[in-house]
């Protein structure tokens, strides 16, 4: 059983290009790497789910 707190990040920004998504993700990823105390799930906008499907082990989605 995992006793770590769970953080679910609902990503409200909607970048206009994959280049911008990658830049934002690189920044977010650095913060996730530094975290050792919680389990983190990122929920990007629907249109970017395919980008993250091979990148994140735990992925959530939002519909708006």
C-alpha positions as CSV (number, residue, x, y, z in Angstrom):
1,X,0.0,0.0,0.0
2,X,1.3,3.4,-1.0
3,X,1.0,5.9,1.9
4,X,2.3,8.9,-0.1
5,X,0.0,11.9,-0.6
6,X,-1.5,12.1,-4.1
7,X,-1.3,15.3,-6.1
8,X,-3.4,15.6,-9.2
9,X,-2.4,18.5,-11.4
10,X,-5.2,19.8,-13.7
11,X,-3.4,21.6,-16.4
12,X,-5.6,24.5,-17.5
13,X,-3.2,26.1,-20.0
14,X,-3.9,25.2,-23.6
15,X,-0.6,25.7,-25.6
16,X,-1.0,26.4,-29.2
17,X,1.9,24.2,-30.4
18,X,3.7,21.0,-29.5
19,X,6.9,23.0,-29.1
20,X,5.2,25.0,-26.4
21,X,3.8,21.9,-24.8
22,X,7.3,20.4,-24.6
23,X,8.8,23.6,-23.1
24,X,6.1,23.6,-20.4
25,X,6.4,19.9,-19.8
26,X,10.2,20.2,-19.4
27,X,9.6,22.8,-16.7
28,X,7.0,20.7,-14.9
29,X,9.1,17.6,-15.1
30,X,11.9,19.3,-13.2
31,X,9.6,19.9,-10.3
32,X,8.3,16.4,-10.4
33,X,11.8,14.9,-10.3
34,X,12.6,17.0,-7.1
35,X,9.5,15.6,-5.3
36,X,10.1,12.5,-3.2
37,X,7.1,12.9,-0.8
38,X,4.0,12.6,-3.0
39,X,2.7,10.7,-6.0
40,X,1.9,13.1,-8.9
41,X,-0.5,12.7,-11.7
42,X,-0.7,15.3,-14.5
43,X,-4.0,15.9,-16.3
44,X,-3.2,17.9,-19.5
45,X,-5.9,19.2,-21.9
46,X,-7.5,16.6,-24.1
47,X,-5.8,17.7,-27.3
48,X,-2.4,16.9,-25.8
49,X,-3.1,13.5,-24.3
50,X,-1.4,11.7,-27.2
51,X,1.8,13.7,-26.5
52,X,1.8,12.5,-22.9
53,X,0.7,8.9,-23.4
54,X,4.2,7.7,-23.9
55,X,5.8,10.2,-21.5
56,X,3.8,9.7,-18.2
57,X,3.3,6.6,-16.3
58,X,0.2,8.0,-14.6
59,X,-1.9,10.2,-16.7
60,X,-5.3,11.8,-16.1
61,X,-7.6,13.7,-18.5
62,X,-10.1,16.5,-18.5
63,X,-12.9,17.3,-20.9
64,X,-12.9,21.1,-20.9
